[in-house]
C-alpha cells in the first residue's frame, strides 16, 4: 500500500515523511482521529514506506511482509479452550482478507468478519505476550520491524501493562504505530510514551474526488454524498449502499419520535423489543446515529443549508420535525442518548435502557 491510496490527509502524510527525512522518527506513534478518516490506511501506508525495498514490493502489495505485525481486538470463539486467551494470529486470515480489500473499515465490519454476535472484542494479555515474542526476533530483512496496533483502547488492563513495558524498553529498530479512536481511554503512561498525531476529518473535496474517480459517481451526487459524509470515507460508502444500515436507523428514529409524540406506550414497547434484539455494537451505532440526527434537526431550524449535513430523506423528515428539537430540549435529549450509549456499553439490560429512553423522550418532546 502507498500513500497515494490514502484519501486526502496530505498534512499528516507530509508530517510522517518529514520525520523520516529528518531522521527523527520516534519509536512509538499514535494516530488519533474520528472513525472513517483513514487512520488505519495512513498507518499501513507509512509502515509499507518504512519497510519498502526493491525485494519487498510483492510482499508489501499483499501485506504479507514478515516484519509487519498487526495487533487488533479479538473475541473468544466456542472452539477455543477455556484457558486460551485469543490472540490476533487466531484471526489472521480474516484480518488479511479484509485489509487487502480495503484499509477503510469499522469495528462493526471487523466484528462481522469474525462472526461475533454480542461479544465485546478486546486485546488480551496473551496478545501482548505474543507481540513481545515476535518483536524479540531479528528483522528478517535487516531493516525496521513495524507493529501496528489497531484500537489499543480495547486492551484490557493486563495487556496494557505488558505493552507499557515494551514501549519503555522497545526492541531495536522497532516502530510502534497505534491507531486510536478514543485515546483518552488509554493509560496515561502509554500515551506519554508515544508521539501523537491527530488525523483530521477528510476534506470534503478529497472525498468528492475519490467518489468520482474510484466509484464513478456523477459530480453533483458526489458533492452531496461528500457533504453528508462529513469527513468520513466510511459514511460516504454507506450512502452508496442502498440497503445500508443507516436507513434502518433512520426508520427507527422516525418511529421513536412519532410514537413518543403520540404518547403511544403500547407501540413504544414493541419498538423497544425490536431494538433490544440488535447486538450491542449495533445498538450503540444506532444511538450514535440518533445523536447526529438530533444535532442536524436542531441546526435545520436556523435555515442555513451550509450548516446542515443530511441526506435528502433525512431532510424531508426534518422539514416537519425539526421544530420539535429546540433550545428547550436539545441538550437534554443529547445527554439522554449519550447515557444510553454508556449504559449499553456497560452491558445494561437493553429492554430497560430503551424503554426508559422512550418514556423520557415523550416528556422531552413536549418541551417545545
Helices and strands as residue ranges (DSSP letters): G 3-5, H 10-21, E 28-32, H 39-51, G 54-56, H 57-61, E 68-71, G 88-91, H 92-101, H 107-113, H 125-136, E 145-150, G 152-154, H 157-168, E 174-180, G 183-185, H 188-191, E 195-198, H 204-215, H 219-229, H 233-240, H 245-262, H 265-276, H 280-300, G 305-307, H 312-321, G 322-324, H 330-345, H 350-366
